Amino acid sequence: MKTIHFTSIKNLIIGVFFILVATTSTFAASSDSEEEEFDVTNMIMHHIKDAHDFHIMDWNGHAVSIPLPVILWTENGLVTFMSSEFHHDDIGSVVVERNGQKFVKFHEEIYYASEGPNADGSYVTMNADAHPQNAHPMNFSITKLVFSMFLSILLLLWIFGLSARRYDADGVPKGIAKFTEPLIVFIRDEVAIPNIGEKNYRKFMPFLLTLFFFIWINNVMGLVPFFPFSANLSGNIAFTGVLAIITFVITTVNGNKDYWKHIFWMPGVPVPMKLFLAPIEFIGIFIKPISLMIRLFANITAGHIIVLSLISLIFIAKTAWISPASVFFAVFISLIEVLVVAIQAYIFTMLSALYIGSAMEEHEH
Amino acid sequence: MSLALIQDVASYVPFAAIGAGLAAIGAGIGIGRIGGSAMDAIARQPEMQGKIQSSAIVLIAFVEAVALFAVVVSLIAK
């Protein structure tokens, strides 16, 4: 017991020492080259957005990143190439030519290149609001977020494929199934049955379980700060929007007569009130999935922004001596985020179950 | 003229930041009330601690989400 105690303190001291040394040496390196103003907002916004390559780090001023395939459906058909052909350019100055068409990348969007460069050497034509005017092809690229999503799907298939094979002849879970079974039972007993009801819950279990584990694993992968993970997938509004739309479709398709009656002609209230309630209830059908979408998106994006802001404090204060405080708070917030991401996955699942349950509820009056 | 005045004021006053701060105040009051009530409830019925704690955490997540809606609006409006 005593030795364990001492080793953990020793590890802690060594860890803090290495963090200090690492931050100091990076600082020495960067101040040697040139004093460049570090743009925190730009860095954070760049991190939380999607990208065509997976940026790992900067080494001596050069970006080190994994190129990802660009898949475009253009006027002349399918065009594919690797995003490394843009040479990390993001302001539209590098032109890639395929099938007699020219493409440029500007702020992680791919456009058809203009005839000639503008004053900044960029092949995009801007309007008065500094938005590109160029047409763009349909983009089906494997971006950072799509890559991350595929990775999470593979992980889920692996985890659950493994746990399905870990039951012995008596149905007793072994190995990883000991971890997954309580979670599945939790979703069934605490989420599906109370909200949907004993009679109908079975049909929705696959959806609810997929929702919970898919959101959770993507949230957790976003928290891991190194290469194959760290993408802000569940903090992308398109991702959360699609999940919310699926919930919306399932709710609407399964809505019974009572559900629609309670929306358009609420029983038990006077007629003027019915006319007043109908539009509110009708808008409510759409507000529910929208709130699901915004809640998950805002929570996860805010988590990423907070952690990055705390780390950026070092660069804002321009001293390595603030790094212990900065790293401490970043670790603290990361630990809270571990809790938050699980709660958000649970809340998304629970509210989906609640909406589905309310659409299938049978009333006695 | 009044629009120009408003735009002039808006360029000096960080309204987006003030909005985010107001949202934080609201969420703070909400989470504080949930936490306080949960504490009272646990003090009265210590055997219900587990259930009270888990529902309090879920409620806090709801309140927090409202504050984060405001943060997103502030980010967009900036």
Interface residues (C-beta under 8 A of the other chain):
Chain A: I294 R295 F297 A298 N299 T301 A302 L339 V340 I343 Q344 Y346 I347 M350
Chain B: I57 V58 A61 F62 E64 A65 L68 F69 V71 V72
